[in-house]
Amino acid sequence: MHIVLFYHSLISDWNHGNAHFLRGIATDLLSRGHRIDIYEPRCGWSLENLTAQHGMQPLHDFRAAFPNLTSTAYDLDSLDLDAVLDGADLVIVHEWNEPQLIHALGAHRQRNPHYRLLFHDTHHRSLSDSQAIARYRLTDYDGVLAFGRTVRQRYLDQGWAARVWVWHEAADTTVFRPYPVGEVEGDLVWIGNWGDGERSDQLRQFLFEPVKALGLCGSIYGVRYPPEALDAVAEAGLRYHGWLPNYQVPRVFARHRLTVHVPRQPYVQALPGIPTIRVFEALACGIPLVCAPWQDVEGLFTPGKDYLVAQDGEQMRRHLGYLLHEPAAAAELAQHGLQTVRARHTCTHRVNELLTICRELGLDIAPEPVARDEAFTGAAGVPRQA
């Protein structure tokens, strides 16, 4: 198939977790012989922040890490959809795109029956800002890919789309896998962005205070940490390292004994059962994981076997101490989580699900008979020009 993807960014994961999943899906589709064209806005927020803070070197590093992945930069006002979508079989547009583009793609699909158009929602906006989703006018889309049952049901209940499939995120196991343990740098590592303060209290309760009480050493990676957050990190005895390219995460995990997951509050309160991609990736790397409370109502994992759950800060302290003092139990937990991801939650599994959806939509999913090199045109890691 010829698949065209419109996402916020392929090459920047600065405060942009959707890049992780996009890279894994694109890599798997390419490996099966499909043609993939990825479009991202020329001045996307994530890329702008990345280059403003770190210059152009991260783009060159991305090229080395993902030599087969490339994207095309476009200006919305001059984007020629007739040219871009000529010969396309499947088009997927992510919810983090300008409404103008989302509307234009719907109108184009209404006039052009040769391809199928799907909307991909991986955010809590359908519940926290429903007016924004209602304005997208998805009636000309062939369906919605929702990253959890709660989001799917919201679309159906509101009448925003007639066909909605659950399409969870997953781990790109070509990148996220266990690495040999070298020199241990710390007891605990936490990788996550501070965001807008929607989990600051939870981070103090489930991360900083237990770490301080146990006298642990470790590292924090992420962006958008205000001064008060950096003070909390230092007071807990942890080291702050700033932005970490996502493909370097497995090696960082290998240098620490365990990690924790502290979900953002909208995912706990409004979207139960939807973990962030960090859970899939941590388990795929074989590192013991302890989670702050979240309800796995969709049965993706087995709490207590794939990871431990702490209901409060005191239980988090006990869980962390237990895993650090019982390495055999920690290894058993990590191995169980790793096997669960490999059995059910890789990007290969998600591509299989996507291709099943394509069959439902009447698409011929057989890959085009093109040479592999032809599918990898463009300067990888640096957006081409639309």
Secondary structure, 3 states (H helix, E strand, C coil): CEEEEECCCCCCCCCCCHHHHHHHHHHHHHHCCCEEEEEEECCCHHHHHHHHHHCCHHHHHHHHHCCCCCCEEECHHHCCHHHHCCCCCEEEEECCCCHHHHHHHHHHHHHCCCCEEEEEECCCHHHHCHHHHHCCCHHHCCEEEECCHHHHHHHHHHCCCCCEEECCCCECCCCCCCCCCCCCCEEEEEECCCCCCCCHHHHHHHHHHHHHHHCCCEEEECCCCCHHHHHHHHHCCEEECCCCCHHHHHHHHHCEEEEEECCCHHHHHCCCCCCCHHHHHHHHCCCCEEECCCCCCCCCCCECCCEEECCCHHHHHHHHHHHHHCHHHHHHHHHHHHHHHHHHCEHHHHHHHHHHHHHHCCCCCCCCCCCHHHHCCCCCCCCEEC
